[in-house]
């Protein structure tokens, strides 16, 4: 049998009720159920030390309790010692009840009868114990409960004495540990909620800062794309203008070459005419040849002027634009 998840009873060092065993990470709702279970049971003042009661809380998760007397009370009182197990998914109600069921103490119900009653209920609490030895309130089924009790209390008197309603030994025990546990839980919840709030604020601040950084990067990227598009447009425009200028220069170069060829041919013809005139100065058509020579000279002068105009028109090819430094 594994150790109980909760052990509640007299703490000898303090001489009062409290928890000796608690889960490391307890559920406040389960703790409240255990506290209610403990405050709803009382042994009779004349009960011996060899008694055991078994209780089941059928809420979720089911709780199994074994309640016995505790002889460690420094005042010699008959006190409650309650062990409580939380049933896990791997454990069945039959297994747990079989493990906690007393072997040497006879109870009014058999184990099978008690288990049958437990299976008939989906919630609520049932308890079975020695006849006329205890008092229980708030249970859906109580077998063996005493019908004569002057006052219900968690702590009873001396084993050899009757119940003393007005004494401090018979007053209902409200363990101070419960209040301190509640206050501690409340303080822990406040601290936890504060930490969660700060964590949430830090997360929101980080998310906002990241959003602003992304937005700034998006604007910068958009501006860079626009600048790149404009630069490409300018480069394409200048490249097109350079191409057109190159084509124009090539055309004018061809015209210049043609004019130069014609001029050279005319100069050759003039030279031939001059040689012919020099060889035949007495010919009758000398006047016509001189007139033709003058016409050719004028044509040559005209062609020279056109040639100079073409040379001046052929301008250097413009350089490609360079991208400005970033």
C-alpha positions in Angstrom: 0.0 0.0 0.0 1.5 3.4 -1.0 1.7 6.2 1.5 -1.4 8.3 2.0 -1.6 11.6 0.1 -2.9 13.4 3.2 -2.4 12.5 6.9 -4.5 14.5 9.3 -4.5 14.3 13.1 -2.9 15.4 16.3 0.6 16.9 15.8 2.4 15.9 19.0 4.8 18.8 18.8 1.9 21.3 18.9 -0.6 19.2 20.7 -3.3 20.2 18.2 -4.8 19.1 15.0 -3.0 19.6 11.7 -1.6 17.9 8.5 1.4 15.8 8.9 1.5 14.9 5.2 0.4 17.0 2.2 1.1 16.7 -1.5 3.9 18.8 -2.9 1.5 20.4 -5.4 -1.9 20.0 -3.8 -5.2 20.9 -5.4 -7.1 23.5 -3.2 -10.4 21.8 -4.1 -9.2 18.4 -3.0 -7.8 19.9 0.2 -11.2 21.5 1.0 -12.8 18.0 0.5 -10.3 16.4 2.9 -10.9 19.2 5.5 -14.7 18.7 5.2 -14.3 14.9 5.6 -12.2 15.4 8.8 -14.6 17.9 10.3 -17.6 15.6 9.7 -16.3 12.6 11.8 -15.8 12.1 15.6 -14.9 9.1 17.7 -16.8 8.5 20.9 -14.9 9.4 24.1 -15.1 5.7 25.3 -13.7 4.3 22.0 -10.7 2.0 22.4 -7.5 2.4 20.4 -8.2 -0.6 18.2 -10.9 0.8 15.9 -11.0 1.6 12.2 -13.6 3.4 10.0 -13.6 3.5 6.2 -15.0 6.4 4.3 -15.3 7.1 0.5 -15.9 10.5 -1.1 -17.3 9.7 -4.6 -16.7 13.1 -6.1 -14.0 13.4 -8.8 -11.4 12.2 -8.2 -12.7 9.6 -5.6 -11.1 9.8 -2.1 -10.5 6.8 0.1 -10.1 7.5 3.9 -9.0 5.2 6.7 -9.9 6.8 10.1 -8.4 5.4 13.3 -7.7 6.7 16.8 -4.4 8.4 17.5 -2.7 7.6 20.8 -0.1 10.3 20.4 -2.2 13.1 21.9 0.0 14.6 24.7 -3.2 15.1 26.8 -4.2 11.4 26.6 -7.3 12.2 24.5 -8.8 9.8 21.9 -8.1 11.7 18.7 -8.7 11.3 15.0 -5.9 10.1 12.7 -7.2 10.1 9.1 -5.2 8.9 6.1 -6.6 9.9 2.7 -5.7 8.5 -0.7 -6.5 10.1 -4.1 -7.4 7.3 -6.5 -5.5 7.6 -9.7 -6.5 6.5 -13.2 -4.5 3.3 -12.7 -6.3 2.4 -9.5 -9.8 1.0 -9.1 -12.1 1.6 -6.2 -12.2 -2.1 -5.5 -8.4 -2.3 -5.2 -8.1 0.8 -3.0 -10.9 -0.4 -0.6 -9.4 -3.9 -0.4 -6.0 -2.4 0.5 -7.3 -0.1 3.3 -10.0 -2.5 4.7 -9.1 -3.6 8.2 -8.2 -7.3 8.7 -8.4 -7.6 12.5 -11.4 -5.3 13.2 -14.9 -6.4 12.4 -17.2 -3.9 10.7 -21.0 -3.9 10.4 -20.7 -4.2 6.6 -18.6 -6.6 4.7 -16.2 -5.3 2.1 -18.5 -6.4 -0.7 -21.5 -4.7 0.8 -19.7 -1.5 1.3 -18.3 -1.6 -2.2 -21.8 -2.2 -3.6 -23.1 0.9 -1.7 -20.2 2.9 -3.1 -20.9 1.8 -6.7 -24.6 2.9 -6.3 -23.5 6.5 -6.0 -21.7 8.8 -8.4 -21.1 11.5 -5.8 -21.5 12.1 -2.1 -19.8 10.3 0.9 -20.3 7.0 2.7 -18.7 5.7 5.9 -18.7 2.5 7.9 -17.2 1.9 11.3 -17.6 0.0 14.6 -21.2 0.1 16.0 -21.8 2.9 18.5 -18.2 4.1 18.3 -18.4 7.2 16.2 -20.6 10.0 15.0 -20.7 11.3 11.4 -22.6 14.1 9.7 -23.0 15.0 6.1 -22.7 11.4 4.8 -25.2 9.9 2.4 -24.7 6.5 4.0 -23.4 5.9 7.6 -23.2 2.4 8.9 -22.3 1.8 12.6 -22.8 5.4 13.6 -23.7 6.2 17.3 -27.2 7.5 17.8 -26.5 9.1 21.2 -24.0 12.0 21.3 -24.4 15.1 23.4 -22.4 17.2 21.0 -20.6 16.6 17.7 -16.9 17.4 17.9 -13.7 16.3 16.2 -11.6 15.9 19.4 -12.9 13.7 22.2 -11.9 13.3 25.8 -9.9 10.9 27.8 -10.5 7.2 26.9 -11.8 6.4 30.4 -14.0 9.5 30.7 -17.3 10.5 29.2 -17.7 13.3 26.7 -17.2 16.8 28.1 -19.1 19.2 25.9 -17.8 22.4 27.5 -14.1 21.4 27.9 -11.5 22.4 25.5 -11.0 18.7 24.7 -14.5 18.4 23.1 -14.7 21.6 21.1 -14.7 21.3 17.3 -11.2 21.6 16.0 -10.6 24.1 13.4 -6.9 23.6 12.6 -5.0 26.8 12.3 -3.0 25.1 9.5 -6.1 25.4 7.3 -6.3 29.2 7.7 -2.5 29.6 7.2 -2.7 27.3 4.2 -5.5 29.4 2.8 -3.6 32.6 3.5 -0.5 31.2 2.0 -2.4 30.0 -1.1 -4.0 33.4 -1.4 -0.6 35.1 -1.2 0.9 32.8 -3.7 -2.0 33.4 -6.1 -1.5 37.1 -5.7 2.2 36.9 -6.4 1.6 34.5 -9.3 -1.0 36.8 -10.8 1.3 39.8 -10.4 4.2 37.9 -12.1 1.8 36.8 -14.9 0.7 40.4 -15.3 4.3 41.6 -15.6 5.1 38.7 -18.0 2.1 39.7 -20.1 3.1 43.4 -20.2 6.6 42.4 -21.1 5.3 40.1 -23.9 3.0 42.9 -25.2 5.9 45.4 -25.1 8.2 43.0 -27.0 5.5 42.3 -29.6 4.9 46.0 -30.2 8.6 46.8 -30.5 9.0 43.9 -32.9 6.1 45.2 -34.9 7.6 48.7 -35.1 10.9 47.3 -36.2 9.2 45.2 -38.9 7.2 48.2 -40.0 10.3 50.4 -40.2 12.1 47.7 -42.2 9.1 47.4 -44.6 9.1 51.2 -45.2 12.9 51.2 -45.8 12.5 48.3 -48.2 9.7 50.0 -50.1 11.7 53.2 -50.4 14.8 51.2 -51.6 12.6 49.4 -54.2 11.3 52.8 -55.5 14.8 54.2 -55.7 16.0 51.1 -57.6 13.1 51.3 -60.0 13.7 55.0 -60.7 17.5 54.3 -61.2 16.7 51.5 -63.6 14.3 53.7 -65.5 17.0 56.4 -65.9 19.6 53.9 -67.0 17.3 52.4 -69.6 16.4 55.9 -70.9 20.1 56.9 -71.2 21.0 53.6 -72.7 18.2 54.0 -75.3 19.4 57.6 -76.0 23.0 56.4 -76.3 21.9 53.6 -78.8 20.0 56.1 -80.9 23.0 58.5 -80.9 25.3 55.6 -81.9 23.0 54.7 -84.8 22.9 58.4 -85.9 26.7 58.7 -85.8 27.1 55.5 -87.8 24.7 56.9 -90.4 26.5 60.2 -90.6 29.8 58.3 -90.8 28.6 56.4 -93.8 27.5 59.7 -95.5 30.9 61.3 -94.7 32.7 58.3 -96.2 30.5 58.5 -99.3 31.2 62.3 -99.6 34.9 61.7 -99.2 34.8 59.1 -102.0 33.0 61.4 -104.3 35.4 64.2 -103.5 38.4 62.0 -104.3 36.8 61.0 -107.6 36.2 64.6 -108.6 39.7 65.6 -107.6 41.0 62.7 -109.9 38.8 64.0 -112.7 40.1 67.6 -112.2 43.7 66.3 -112.3 43.0 64.5 -115.6 41.4 67.7 -117.1 44.4 69.7 -116.0 46.7 67.3 -117.6 44.6 67.3 -120.8 44.6 71.1 -120.9 48.3 71.2 -120.4 48.9 68.7 -123.2 46.6 70.5 -125.7 46.7 74.2 -125.1 45.5 75.0 -128.7 42.4 73.1 -128.9 39.2 74.9 -129.7 37.3 73.5 -126.7 39.8 75.0 -124.2 37.2 77.5 -123.1 34.7 74.8 -122.4 37.2 72.9 -120.4 38.1 75.9 -118.4 34.4 76.5 -117.7 34.0 72.9 -116.7 37.1 73.2 -114.4 35.6 76.2 -112.7 32.3 74.3 -112.2 34.2 71.4 -110.7 36.2 73.7 -108.4 33.0 75.2 -107.1 31.5 71.7 -106.6 34.7 70.7 -104.7 34.4 73.7 -102.5 30.7 72.9 -101.8 31.6 69.3 -101.0 34.4 70.4 -98.6 31.8 72.5 -96.8 29.4 69.6 -96.6 32.3 67.4 -95.4 33.2 69.7 -92.6 29.5 69.9 -91.6 29.3 66.1 -91.4 32.5 66.0 -89.3 31.1 68.5 -86.9 27.8 66.5 -86.7 29.6 63.3 -85.6 29.8 63.9 -81.8 31.4 61.5 -79.2 29.2 58.7 -77.9 27.9 59.7 -74.3 29.2 57.6 -71.4 26.8 55.2 -69.5 25.4 56.7 -66.3 26.9 55.3 -63.1 24.8 54.4 -60.1 25.3 56.8 -57.2 27.0 55.5 -54.2 24.6 54.2 -51.5 
